[in-house]
Amino acid sequence: MALFVSKAIYSQEKTSLNQAILIALENNRSIQVSQNSVIITENLSSLGQAGLLPSLNASGLIDYGNDNTKNQIRGTTNTVEKSGVESNIYNASINFNYTIFSGFGNKRTFDKLKTNIYLADAENRVFIENIILQVAANYYNVIRTEENYKALLESIEISQKRYDLAKAKFEYSGGTKLSLLNVKVDLSKDSVILYDAQLAMENSRIAFNRVISISLDSNLDLINDFVPENNYIYEQLKDQMINQNSQLMAIKYREQVSLLDYKIVKSSYSPTLSLGGSYAYYNSSADNSIYDINQTHGPGINLSLSIPIYNGGRRNAALKNTKIIMESTSLQAEDLALQLEMELLIAYKDYLNALRKVKIEGINVETASQNFQLTEEKYKLGQVINTTFREAQYNLIVTKNNYNNSIFNAKLAELEIIKLSGFLLKQNK
């Protein structure tokens, strides 16, 4: 399915932000590494890893000997010496062991391993959300630099027409050399600015391609799909953040893990009751043995009880430290909640302010465009001088660039709100 989605995306004539995010989620190597960490945590979360399943071991031994022996029966002076005495020993066993009770330490360890999965998943969500923000920032930066480049391209066309007109006046209708040179300087300045804008556009493309992990020379046609949303309500965003923010979810799981660590250490004060069982086979033979057959086999079972009394104070120190860690994690959770609430409030105010700027800058573009058109008509009639026309042209470029930048800032502010409120991944699924 993933390969099909990728091919469909690359075949699109235009690429939306959601499609760019899908490409990044599929291709970005850092995301793949982060997701592998979640899989590793899942693999470690089992009854066996927690010690809740019995252990079963098999062992075997074959021992061959070729010895020189010297024996003397007690109370006699006779000795018997033999060389090359052969002996054979065969031993095999299967051993079973199961911890019946350990103060619920194994069960709490299993609960910790399961909680670690939720923690790893929440931390992975935080990581992916940061990648999505990077994709979005680079996506809209490409659009911003492209729009700025287009505005400058229009401006240099205007400067070129001014130069052609000034040159014609100089050659045919008595225009001054000074006016021609001034217009030529403006054209050169616009050319330099255009080169810089083109470089900024190309570099933004490279950065965007890198963050979504495609070929750096790719040239996806991005959709400028910014539509201002005015229906965000701060109190609703705050409630959503408390329940769904990935960072808050992660710290809550850390609190649970620290509590389980404390309970696990506390359970080490309890006795341990274990059940063991085995089946063993033993067979030995030797040339100088008094037995023709020396063989044993059969099952065995045992029940063992271990009561901890004193281990040098290590358990006590571990219990104190896990309690401190548990309290510290709780303090960190409270501090993070306040920090995120502050960030959400700032982001919300930034977004509202950005929307106001978009509206104002849009009006400024209309005003500057009307002013330029009127000044251009008067310039052609010779009613305004070069500097007045140049000022109107410059104001138009600046207002267009300001408008593009305000849209860029508003979209990033909106994405920050969505991320903090815990809906960034849902928005892009």
C-alpha angles and dihedrals in degrees: 000000000000093000091049092052091049094052092047091052095049091050093057116108090218129030124216126205091255090053091049089052091051089053090051093047090053099041108027108110095203090058090050090052091049092049090049088058089057091050091050090052090050090051090054093050103090140118090249094054088053093051094246094124126070122254123233123192133178125202136177140183136194116187124183122185135185107187142166110232136196118188133180123184113231113260095021135091096217118107128193118209124189133174129204094025106174124212133181129194125187119186130170133164143171116212128197126192132177131175107225097183134004104160090283089291093134093050092050090048089055090049088051092051091051091047089051088062091057090045093050091047092050092048089048089053090052090051093048092047090055090050090050090052089051090050091048094046092050092042093056092039089060090051091046094051091045092052091047090050091051091051091051091046089056089047094052089050088055090048090049091053090048090052093048090049093047090048092050091049091049093050101039114015108034102270115166126254090229092058090050092050092048091053091046091053090051090051091051091049091051090049092054092047090049091053090052091048091050091051091049089051093049093047091049088053091052092049091048093049090049095052093051090043101237131128109304092228093054116124109202115184103237124207117232095219102159111146115170115236116210099174100084112125115200098216091052091048090050093051090048090050093053092053103035113021108125095218091053090047090052095050090048090055089048088055090053092048092050090050091051090048088055092050092047092055090045090054089059087076090065126088119261121226117194134182120211135184138174145176115210137185124196129179129167135172133179135175092235096042121121088219125077089195125029107172137141133176139158147103129293135191134193140180118206132190123198120191117192111223109159134348103173095280095292094126092049092051091047091050092051092048095048089050090052091048090049091052092045092051090051090052090049090052092053092047092048091051090054092044093051092046089054092047091049093050092048092046091049092051090044090053094050090048091047091053090052090051091050090054094046094044090050090055089047091055091053091048094046091048092052091046091050094049091050092046091048092054092050091045091056089051091050093244096123131042128240095261092055091050091046091051091052090048092049092048090053092053093047094049092049091050091047090051092050091048092049091053090049092051093046093053093049090049090052092050090051089054091050091048095049092048090055099246102104096100092042090052090057103040 
